[in-house]
Amino acid sequence: MNELIFRPRRLRRTPLLRQLVQETKLDAADFIYPLFVRHGSGLQIPIRSMPGQFQWSPDTLVEETSRAFDEGIPAVILFGIPEIKDACGSENGNPNGIVPSTIRALKKARPELLVISDMCFCEYTDHGHCGVLDESGYLLNDATLELLGKASVVHAEAGADMIAPSGMMDGMIGAIREALDASGLVNTITMSYAAKYASGFYGPFRDAAESPPQFGDRGQYQMDPANRREALREVALDVEQGADILMVKPAGAYLDIIREVRDTYDLPLAAYQVSGEYAMLHAAAQNGWIDLRRCALESLVSIKRAGADMILTYFARDAVQWLAAG
């Protein structure tokens, strides 16, 4: 046997050694906690396809975010479920709508908490698509941009720290930035869903947000999962329009895209571990096929290792508690 000079296993011999040389570390500050809010009081309605996740009323959501914040999670992103839906999602721009009113409640209770408003229309439209449609069912890009700008101002005036447009409209960052700046909201951050794919992994979210399309799918505006170069072009356009933070969504099946964006741009990068990723891990664990804690943390490490600075994940509170337990 040849003499071994290099023995990488030396550094794996004990848990403390492995921890000492670990290249990628998860921390509570890495996580953004997605939450679903609806009108009412005292509500905590289980989401069937997302074990451990709920639709909250504003009062119970304030309590949940306070618990998360006390555990070290710095930010939440809100998805609203309105009482009224119409063809243009007008409730999204209502100053007394579900998300603006919840933002005010959160900021009153915990002013330091970072509150992100998901800026899209699918939850608010009666057809379930992400903007205004023409007679043929095609989503009108520029008409939707105007509505995005107006709604973004409403949410920012309510106290949102960040506006996160998710509809993959051409020019969405530029339109929102222009509207915010014209209203004196120059410090409001834009977190762009810059590369969002038309993914099958969103299924449980549509249960949670009560926003399935009433016809067709969202492939006419979200990206083809087969495309890599197009993602870099989409990201480049949002960078040119002034995006403050970039995002890739989903995360787990698009680690290559996360890495390419990270290597190409120096802006902060987020990745969204979506509802289907969360649900699959829970389903496998419930069948006794995997260890939920181990596999969930491994999936989160892989997203960060790929280059994400922050991770939107429904595992946020669980992950923080698992990490604290060692």
MITORLUM-68878 format. One record per residue (C-alpha): residue in one letter; x, y, z. Coordinates in steps of 0.05 Angstrom, whole numbers, padded with zeros to 5 digits, always signed. Layout:
<nodes>
AXYZ
...
</nodes>
This chain:
<nodes>
M+00000+00000+00000
N+00027+00069-00018
E+00040+00115+00040
L-00020+00161+00050
I+00000+00234+00059
F-00069+00264+00053
R-00122+00234+00098
P-00185+00278+00095
R-00218+00232+00145
R-00174+00261+00200
L-00221+00321+00200
R-00283+00278+00206
R-00262+00238+00267
T-00306+00272+00320
P-00369+00315+00319
L-00330+00376+00344
L-00278+00369+00290
R-00332+00363+00237
Q-00365+00425+00265
L-00299+00463+00266
V-00286+00453+00192
Q-00358+00458+00168
E-00361+00503+00107
T-00435+00521+00106
K-00472+00539+00170
L-00546+00553+00180
D-00569+00606+00228
A-00637+00635+00248
A-00617+00700+00213
D-00617+00662+00146
F-00692+00649+00147
I-00754+00686+00122
Y-00819+00657+00148
P-00878+00655+00098
L-00946+00665+00130
F-01018+00664+00105
V-01067+00714+00134
R-01143+00722+00127
H-01197+00765+00157
G-01225+00746+00225
S-01201+00737+00296
G-01175+00679+00336
L-01162+00638+00273
Q-01109+00585+00264
I-01136+00541+00208
P-01093+00481+00190
I-01071+00475+00117
R-01085+00403+00098
S-01029+00395+00048
M-00977+00431+00091
P-00972+00398+00160
G-00955+00448+00214
Q-00976+00508+00172
F-01038+00550+00181
Q-01081+00606+00156
W-01079+00659+00210
S-01122+00718+00228
P-01084+00783+00241
D-01086+00775+00317
T-01060+00704+00319
L-01010+00720+00264
V-00981+00775+00308
E-00972+00724+00363
E-00939+00674+00316
T-00891+00725+00287
S-00872+00749+00357
R-00853+00677+00375
A-00812+00671+00311
F-00778+00738+00323
D-00760+00718+00394
E-00728+00655+00366
G-00683+00698+00321
I-00721+00697+00255
P-00714+00768+00228
A-00766+00771+00173
V-00834+00746+00150
I-00868+00749+00082
L-00943+00756+00080
F-00994+00725+00032
G-01064+00752+00038
I-01130+00717+00030
P-01184+00770+00016
E-01258+00766+00029
I-01274+00794-00040
K-01242+00774-00107
D-01254+00807-00174
A-01224+00807-00244
C-01169+00857-00228
G-01153+00838-00156
S-01173+00907-00130
E-01170+00885-00057
N-01094+00882-00064
G-01094+00958-00068
N-01143+00970-00012
P-01108+01008+00046
N-01154+00970+00094
G-01144+00904+00059
I-01119+00842+00095
V-01045+00851+00083
P-01038+00927+00095
S-01079+00921+00159
T-01037+00862+00182
I-00973+00899+00167
R-00995+00956+00212
A-01012+00907+00268
L-00944+00873+00261
K-00906+00938+00262
K-00944+00963+00322
A-00928+00899+00361
R-00857+00888+00337
P-00829+00949+00302
E-00761+00916+00290
L-00790+00857+00252
L-00776+00859+00177
V-00842+00853+00140
I-00843+00833+00067
S-00905+00839+00025
D-00912+00788-00031
M-00936+00831-00088
C-00980+00791-00135
F-01053+00787-00155
C-01067+00713-00158
E-01097+00710-00088
Y-01141+00770-00103
T-01168+00755-00173
D-01230+00712-00185
H-01195+00677-00242
G-01132+00660-00202
H-01082+00691-00250
C-01030+00743-00231
G-01060+00805-00264
V-01110+00833-00313
L-01133+00787-00370
D-01159+00803-00439
E-01219+00769-00471
S-01177+00709-00493
G-01148+00697-00424
Y-01080+00727-00439
L-01049+00765-00381
L-01039+00839-00399
N-00969+00857-00377
D-00970+00933-00378
A-01039+00941-00348
T-01017+00896-00291
L-00954+00937-00280
E-00997+00998-00266
L-01036+00960-00213
L-00971+00931-00183
G-00944+01001-00174
K-01007+01027-00139
A-01013+00967-00093
S-00940+00969-00075
V-00947+01041-00051
V-01007+01021-00008
H-00968+00964+00025
A-00906+01006+00035
E-00946+01063+00066
A-00975+01011+00114
G-00904+00997+00137
A-00877+00941+00093
D-00801+00941+00093
M-00797+00903+00027
I-00842+00893-00034
A-00831+00826-00067
P-00864+00822-00136
S-00875+00750-00155
G-00916+00751-00219
M-00858+00751-00269
M-00886+00812-00306
D-00837+00844-00354
G-00814+00910-00323
M-00844+00896-00254
I-00784+00922-00214
G-00779+00985-00255
A-00853+01000-00248
I-00854+00988-00173
R-00790+01027-00161
E-00818+01086-00200
A-00883+01085-00162
L-00849+01079-00094
D-00800+01135-00108
A-00854+01181-00135
S-00890+01172-00068
G-00828+01188-00027
L-00818+01115-00008
V-00746+01114-00030
N-00723+01069+00027
T-00773+01013+00012
I-00734+00953-00013
T-00752+00911-00074
M-00740+00836-00068
S-00751+00810-00137
Y-00775+00740-00154
A-00726+00748-00211
A-00724+00676-00235
K-00791+00643-00218
Y-00807+00579-00255
A-00875+00551-00274
S-00866+00494-00225
G-00908+00435-00204
F-00880+00444-00134
Y-00928+00501-00119
G-00989+00456-00111
P-00998+00460-00035
F-00989+00536-00036
R-01051+00542-00079
D-01090+00507-00024
A-01060+00552+00028
A-01072+00617-00009
E-01137+00594-00042
S-01110+00617-00109
P-01112+00560-00161
P-01120+00586-00233
Q-01192+00576-00257
F-01166+00556-00325
G-01099+00541-00358
D-01035+00550-00319
R-00983+00604-00308
G-00935+00582-00361
Q-00949+00644-00404
Y-00912+00688-00353
Q-00872+00643-00306
M-00810+00610-00334
D-00802+00542-00369
P-00766+00494-00320
A-00722+00472-00377
N-00689+00540-00386
R-00625+00563-00354
R-00599+00620-00398
E-00667+00654-00396
A-00662+00657-00320
L-00598+00697-00325
R-00630+00744-00374
E-00690+00754-00328
V-00644+00768-00270
A-00603+00817-00311
L-00665+00857-00329
D-00686+00863-00256
V-00615+00884-00236
E-00618+00939-00290
Q-00685+00962-00262
G-00658+00970-00192
A-00676+00907-00154
D-00645+00908-00084
I-00649+00833-00071
L-00656+00776-00122
M-00694+00711-00114
V-00696+00643-00147
K-00760+00602-00138
P-00766+00543-00127
A-00701+00526-00092
G-00690+00451-00088
A-00697+00433-00161
Y-00660+00497-00184
L-00596+00496-00144
D-00557+00504-00209
I-00594+00569-00222
I-00580+00594-00152
R-00506+00580-00162
E-00504+00615-00230
V-00539+00676-00204
R-00493+00678-00143
D-00431+00673-00187
T-00456+00726-00236
Y-00485+00780-00190
D-00463+00811-00124
L-00532+00830-00099
P-00561+00793-00040
L-00594+00729-00063
A-00656+00695-00034
A-00684+00626-00052
Y-00754+00601-00037
Q-00762+00530-00011
V-00833+00523-00035
S-00894+00488-00009
G-00885+00424-00050
E-00815+00415-00024
Y-00840+00423+00047
A-00899+00377+00036
M-00858+00321+00004
L-00810+00318+00063
H-00868+00316+00112
A-00904+00262+00072
A-00842+00218+00068
A-00829+00228+00143
Q-00901+00210+00160
N-00892+00145+00123
G-00829+00130+00162
W-00785+00134+00100
I-00740+00191+00122
D-00718+00229+00184
L-00754+00296+00177
R-00706+00337+00219
R-00644+00310+00185
C-00671+00315+00114
A-00702+00384+00123
L-00637+00413+00151
E-00598+00378+00095
S-00643+00410+00043
L-00634+00479+00074
V-00559+00471+00078
S-00558+00452+00004
I-00595+00516-00014
K-00547+00558+00025
R-00487+00520-00002
A-00511+00534-00072
G-00505+00609-00057
A-00568+00635-00025
D-00558+00688+00028
M-00628+00680+00055
I-00681+00625+00050
L-00756+00632+00049
T-00779+00567+00082
Y-00839+00539+00119
F-00789+00502+00161
A-00763+00568+00190
R-00787+00558+00262
D-00774+00483+00262
A-00704+00494+00235
V-00686+00546+00287
Q-00710+00499+00343
W-00672+00440+00313
L-00608+00480+00307
A-00614+00506+00378
A-00623+00434+00403
G-00558+00414+00370
</nodes>
